[in-house]
Amino acid sequence: MTITPTTAGPRVTAERGSGRAIGWIGMPAGIVVLIIVGSLLNDKFLSVSNLTNVLINMSIVGVIVVGMTFVFITRGMADLSVPATVAVGGILVLALQPVMGSIAAGIVGVLVATAAGLLNGFLIGYAGLNPVITTLATGTIVLGIAQAAVGGVIVYGDDKGIQEFLTGRIFGTIPVIVLIFAAIAVIGHLVLSRSVWGRWTYAVGSNPDATRASAVPVRLTRSAAFILTGSLAGFAGVLLGLTLQTARPGIGIGYEFDAITAVVVGGVSLLGGFGSIPRAIGGLLFVQLLTNILVLQGVPTEPQGLIKGGLIAGAVALDVALRRRGGRR
């Protein structure tokens, strides 16, 4: 069978009218406003050390955001197994570290997390199960296995060398962990914007029926998004475990919410077919700056959660409104 290359149509790759203006101007303008507000509220906000900490804090979740963007664009809703796959990566790399070394243990951690993503991809892409229920169930099972493997206790590592490398800085200024995140983000952007897989991803999320008629492997493309997210979440867990040299079964809790918040705030459509890695990273930066301002102002954790939840609700409502205005539901 000859596969006809499918290119995303104008309704998929481009916004029109006010939607385009909001998309291109809204997020950069919002970030600039936050920087101005933050600098006015606290004189420490614009310090190099504070802004560097913002970049470091967004790096681990940023790795997950890259994969979650693929899931959203394929109309896969969200991957709620992220906390489990992060925990698997973090626990396995430290538990196996004394036996095979940090690098080999990290590879095993990523492979096991990828297997969880493979299960998600099969059940969602080929069996047609609901993504939210499926990833929630898979995450519960995987986390249970991880807890049983280590007896539900905290795992500690002892590789100070790799910990110093990951928490170190290139030329004394650029954090290594930020460079790793930047490399993954660039690769993810190139794959999504320049490759056949990327064009299939947009096409599947925009109009699955028409895309299937064009001989594009819809099931495989949707499955691949969940496999990628599982791999990247596992890798994020490995990075987290190696930098902290400690991991517990609940180490990944909250990362799925932070990733979803960043992707949605970045304008990646929950309804599929639209978005990009730079947009998602912009959303992540916006949320991290907002969180940093709240922390510097001494705002308790609970109100911060309310604000993030409000951002998600507002972004989804805006997305739905723009879709309806553009004649697409």
Secondary structure, DSSP 4 states (H G I P E B T S, - for coil): -PPPP----HHHH---HHHHHIIIIIHHHHHHHHHHHHHHH-TTTTSHHHHHHHHHHHHHHHHHHHHHHHHHHTT----TTHHHHHHHHHHHHHHSHHHH-HHHHHHHHHHHHHHHHHHHHIIIIIS---HHHHHHHHHHHHHHHHHHHHTTS-EE---HHHHHHHT-EETTTEEHHHHHHHHHHHHHHHHHHHSHHHHHHHHHHH-HHHHHHTT--HHHHHHHHHHHHHHHHHHHHHHHHHHHTEE-TTTTTTHHHHHHHHHHHTT--TTSS---HHHHHHHHHHHHHHHHHHHHTT--HHHHHHHHHHHHHHHHHHHHHHHHHTT--
